[in-house]
Amino acid sequence: MSAALVWFRRDLRHYDHAALAAALAAHRQVHCAFVFDTEILDELASRGDRRVTFIWDCVAELKEALEAAGGGLHVLHGRARAEIPLLARELDVAAVYVNRDYEPQAVARDDAVAAALREAGILFRSCKDQVIFELDEVRTRSGEAFNVFTPYRRAWLARLEPRHHAPRVAGEGAGRLAPAVGAIPALADLGFSRAELPVPVGMSGAARQWRAFQQRLPSYAAQRDFPALEATSRLSVHLRFGTISIRELVRHAVAARSEGAATWLSELIWREFFFAVLAARPDVVDHCFRREFDALEWNDDTAAWDAWCAGRTGYPLVDAAMRELAARGTMHNRLRMVTASFLTKDLGLDWRRGERWFAAQLLDYDLAANNGGWQWSASTGCDAQPWFRIFNPVTQSRRFDPEGAYIRRWIPELAGVPGPAVHAPWEMTPLEQQAAGCLVGRDYPAPIVSHEDARRRTLARYGAVRGKAE
């Protein structure tokens, strides 16, 4: 039995790991590696990017866990498409194992690595790990990819069996982990500085978040849309970087048999739905899923864009969400929909600009989910919000932050605004504003757009494109 190399990427755990289990089952000795890929790092605008700190800490914990199990982790810094074939040759392995990544750039990278390994006579083995079902496993009866969520969900659930969410473990007579020498390159050596993180890191941090959420899971359906509450799982970043297993989460959700668990399982299925959409239609990265909407004529308003990014639009719920994003790199899912709708349908700005802003800011950024969510909100995607349905930011605020607790947490200028006035402070009289210590237009901005006027413009914009398409 020969040696193998397991290349860790967005799967930073050593348990229930498909590629690691497969390698240990088939090879005498298994080396492990992670690459701080300069092709990714060099594209990041901020040298204090939170994700690099998060990954660095997760890799450090993974390295310790592998060492405790008798192995080790080679941690490299460079172009992964060059570093992995070089390391594989140096270690004289017969195969390199990975867990599949479905993003177009990752697919191209893996194809390049596989070609380089093939030239060296080394096998490239990829495993399914970050999803329960891949695109080809959940199809319509005619064999097509789904583009509507509800029938996809039904098909997904109908296919689900216990074996699909069973943990991946090595069998009897498995190989052994190989040690590795060398330390992790310091963040400074990678060209980055340490950032403050809003969530616990690594497998241990994911486990703590998961244990806490299990206590909240029964109330998830009733409370999940209220950003002031501690109601969601806060596991998205751990799913993104694989510090927790999707099989573990699905296994628990299926067994729990509560309304909260069923609702949360649907959210996990949405994640896989967007993975499948991206795999079937990689063109959605730059184009509308519904290609007729590529003809939409978007506004080019620098002042409006800057106000949205800075949380200075004059709409409190939108501004609070954007300020949290800037401060922590996090945003509640309901607020992602509200802020995306506001950018595209109140300000009339291209969804691609917002999607790329979120991509730069979000700690849990995932291309498939981010793109799918933005196109849903902009009504340009699959199974999207109908183009004629437009979120009213004040109505959303009153419904999902009724006491204004979330707004006041992130907008200190509005801390003294009483009761329901916090949702639309411009409706207060001058005397009321003075009493609240917040003069609209001085202490907090007046709305930069009239929602009703913007709604009429949006209906006309989308209606014109739909008219031409029909």
N, C-alpha and C positions, 0 to 999 in steps of 0.2 A: 504493500500500500504506500502510495507516494505522499508528498507534502502538498498542501494547498495554502492559499492566501485568501482571507476574508477581508474585503474592502468595505469598511463602514462609511456611510454617508448620512442619510437622514433616518438613521436607525440606531441611535446611540444608547443601546442597552445590550446586555449580554445574556438575557434570558428571553425565552419565547421568540427567538430570532431565526427566521427561516434559513438564511444563508449560512449562519454559523452552525446550525443543527445539521444541515445537509453536508457541509464540509467535514464536520466531526464524524459523521456517519460513514463517509466514503474514503477518508484519508488517515494515514498514520499520524501525521503531525500537521497542525493548523496554526499558521501565522495570522496575525491581525494587523490592520493598518488603517489610518485615517489621514487624509490630506487636507490641509488648509489650502484650498485651491485658489491660486492667484487669478484665474480667469473669472472667478466670482468676486473675490475680495477687491480686485482692482476696479471693479465697476461700482463699488459702494461710494456714495457721495460723502458720507460722514466717517471720519476716523474714530468717532466714538459710537459707532453703530452698536446698538444693544444686542443684536443677534450674534455678533462676533464674540462678545463677552459670554453670552448664554452658551454658545457652542463650545467655547474654550473651557468653561466650567464643566460642561457635560462630558467633554472628552477627558478631562482630568479625572472625573469620577469613574468613567468607563475604564480608563487605564488602570486605576487602582483595583477595580473589581476583577479585571482580567488577571492582574498580577496576584491577587488573592486566590484566584482559581488555578494558579500555577503557570499562567501564561504571561502575555505582555501585549503592548500596542506600539507599533511603529507610527510615530507622528511626524508627518512630512509637511513641507511648505514649498509649494511650486505648482506647476501645471499638472493636474491630476492625470491628464491623458499621456503625459510623459513619465511622471513619477511612478505610477502603478506598474507599467510594463517593465521599467528599469528595476524596481524592487522585486518583481516576480522573477526576473532573470537572476538577480543576485541571490535570492533565496532558493533558487532551483526548484520552483514549485511546478506541479503538473497542471494546476488549474487555479483560476481566480474566481471567487464566489462573490456575488453582490445580491442585494435586494433591489428589485426593479424600481426605477424612477420613471415617471411618465411625462415629465415636462419636456418640451421639444429640445431645449438646449442640453438637458441631461441625456436624452436619447441620442443626440448627435455625439456627445462626449463618450458615451458608452460604446457606440458603434466604432469610434476611433480607437478606443482602448482594445476592444475585441479584435480589431484588424491588426493592431500592433502585436498583440499576444499571439494571434494566429501565425504571424510571420515567424515568431519565436518557438512555435510548436507547443504553445500553452493554451489550454482550454479556457473559455469564458463562460461561466455558468451563472444565470440569473434566476432569482426566485421571487415568488409573490410573497409580499410581507406587509406592505403598508395599507392594503385593502383586503376585504373579504372576497370580493369578486372583481375581476378585471373586465374590460370592455367585452371581450369575446364570450364571457360566461353568462352575461345577462343581455339577451337580445329579444327583439320582437318576434312574433311567430313567423314573420317573413324573413327573419335573419338580419334585420336592420338595427342600427343603434337607436335607443330610445331618445326622444327629444322632449318628452313630457314626464314630469316627475312621478305623478301618481301611478300610472301603469308600470313605470320602472320600479317603484317601491313594491308594488304587488308581486312583480316577477322576482325581485330580489328576495323578498320574504318567502315566496313559494320555493325557491331554490335552497334556502338556508337549511342546513342540517348540522347536528352537533360536530361532525368532523370538520366543518368549515371554520369553526371557531375554537378548535382544539389547539392547545399550546404546541409550539414547535420545539421538540426536544430531541437530542441525539439518542440513538438506540443503544442496545447492548453492544459491547465491544467497540465503542466509539474511540476515535483518535484522541490525542492529547493536544492541549494548547501549547504553543511554542513561546518561550520567553523572547523579550525584545529589549534592546539596550537603547539608552538615550532618553533625554527629557523632552517635555513638550516645549516648543518654541514659546518664548514669552510673548504676551500681547504686544509689547513694544517692538519686538523683533518682527512681528507680523505687520507692523505699521499702524497699530490701533491702540487706543487708550481704554482703560476700564470704564464701563458704563454702569450706572445703577440699574438694577433689575427689579421689576415689580412682582415677580413670581419666583418661587423656589426652583432650583435647577436640578438637572440630572434625574436619574432613576429614583433617587430618594425623594426629591422634590415632587416628582410626578406621583409617587406613591402616597405622599401626604395629601396632595390635592385630591387624589382619587378617593382616599378614605373619608375625607371631609365631605366630598360631594355625595357619597353613598348615603349619608345621613339626610341630605337635602333632596335626594332623587324623587321621593314620593310627591313632593310639592312642586317639582320642576314645571309641570304643565301649567299650573296656576300662576306661578311667579316669574317665569323665565323672561318675560318681556319688560320687566321693571328694573331699570339700570341702577336704582338706588339700593336694591336688595342684593344680598349675597345668595343668588339663586342659581347661577349657571355653574358649569363644571370647572371653568378656567383651565381646561386641559388642552385647548387648541394648540398652544405652542409645544406641548409635549407630544401631541400627535404629529405635529409638523416635523419635529426632529427625532421622533421615534424613541423617546425616553419612556414611553409606555406602549403596550401592545394593543392594537385595535381588536385583536381576538379576545383579549381579557375584558375589554369594555363591552363588546357585543355579547359575550357569554353572560356577563352579569345582567345586562339590560334585558336579555331574553328570559332569564330565570326569574327576574324580579316580579314580572307580571303585575305592574301597577300602571296607572295612567301616566304618571310621570316618566316611568321607564320607557313606555311605548312611545311617548312624545320625543324623548331624548334619542331613542333608537332611530326614529325618523330623521333626526338631525344628522346622525352618523351616516344614514343612507344618502342624505343630500350631499354629504362630502364625497361619497363614492360616485354619485350621479355626476357631479361636476368633474371628477377624475375621468369618467367615461366620456363626457362631452369633449373634454380637451384631447383625449386620445383619438376620438373619432374625427374631430374638427380642430386640428392645431392652428388653423387659420384664425380662430377666434382670438388669438393673442393680440392681433392688430386690427381685426375686422369684426363687424357685427355678425353674430350668429345668423340673424335674419338679414341677409345681405342687402335687401332693399333699403335698410336704414343706414347703410353707408352713404346714402345720398342726403342725409339730414344736414342742414346748414346750421352749424353751431355758432354761438357768439364768440367773439374774441375780446374779452373784457378783463384787462389786467387788474384793475382795481377790485372787481368782484372776486376774481381768483385769489388775490392776496388776502382779501377779507375772509373768505371761506377758509383758507389755510390757517390763518391766524386766530380763528374763532372770534371774528369781529363783524358778523353779518347783521347783528341786531335781533336775531332770533335765538333766544336763550338756550333751547335744547340743542340746536345745531352747534352753537358756540361752545357749550359745555363739552360736548362730545369731541370737538376738534381740539380743544385745549387739553383734554385728557390724552388724546392721541399724541400731541406734541410733548407732553410731560412724561408719559409712561410708555408710549408705544402700544397702548391697549385701547380697545373700544368694544362696547357691548354690541351684540349682533343687531338688535333692534335699531340702535343708533347708526350702525353702518348703513342700514336701509334708509333711515331718515336723512342722513347727511348726503348720501349718494343721490337720493331723489331731489334734494334741495339744489345740489350742484347742477344736475342735468335738466331739471324741469322748472326750477325757480330762477336759476341764473342762466340756463340755456347753454352751459359749457359742456364740452365733449367728455363723455364718460371715460375715455382713454386717459385724459389728464388726471382725473380723480383716481382711477385705478393705479396709475403709476405713482401718484403721491402716497396712496396707502401702501404700495409695494415698498416705498422707501422708508416708511414710518412704522409699519406694524411689526411687532416682535413675532407674531405668529403668521407672518405673510406666507401664503401658499398660493401659487399662481392659479391653480384650478378653481379654488374656492373664491379667491379675490376677483378673478375675471368673471366667474359665474354670477357672483353677487352683484357686481357692478352692472353687468348686462341685464340681470333681472330687474334691478332698480330703474335702469334707463329704458326698459321695455324693448331692448334690441336683441335679447338672448332667447334661449330655449325656455319654454314654459314660463315666460317672464310676466311680470306685472303688466296688465293691459296698458297700452300707451295713454289711454284716456283716463286712467286712474292715477291721481297725483296726490301724494301725501301733503296734507296741510300741516306745516311744522308746529303750529300752535295747538291744533287738535291733538296731534301726537304727544305733545308735551303735557297737555292736560290729562290725557288718558294714561300715559305710562310713567309720568313723574308727578302724580297729582298733588303732592305736598311740596313739590319743588326742591326736595332734598338733594337730588343729584345736581340740579342746576346750581344751587347755592354752594355746593361742595367745590365746583370748578369755576364759578364766576363770583368772586368775592364782592364785586361792585353791586351785586344784587342781593347780598346777604340781608340787608335791612328792608327789602321790598316785602310787604306783607302778603300773606295768603296767595290766592290765585293770581294776583297781579303780576307775579314773577314770570308767568308764561307769556305775557304781552305787556311789558312795562310801559310802552309808549301810550297805552290806553289810560294810564293814570293822568290825573290833572296835574298842572304845574305845582300846586300846593301839595298834592300827595307825593309827587316825586321829591320835592324838597324835604318833606317829613321823613321819607324813606332814605334820605341821603344819597339819592341817585338821580341826577338830572340826565334824562335821555338826550343824547347828542353831545353831552359833555363827559359824564362819568361812564356811560355805556352807550354804544352807538344806536342810532335810530335804524330801523330796518332799511337795508340797502335796496330792497325791492318790495313792491306790493305783491303779495302772494296771489291775489285775485287777478291782477293784470298779467302776472307771469303765467298763470294757469291758462288764460286765454291765448297768450302767445305760443305756449307749448302745444295746445290743442291744434292751433293753426299749423305749426311747424310739422308735427307728426301727421296731421291730416293731409297736408299737401303731398307728403311722400307716399302715404297709403293710397291717395287718389291716383297718383301716377302709376303705382304698382298694380293697381286693379284695372 
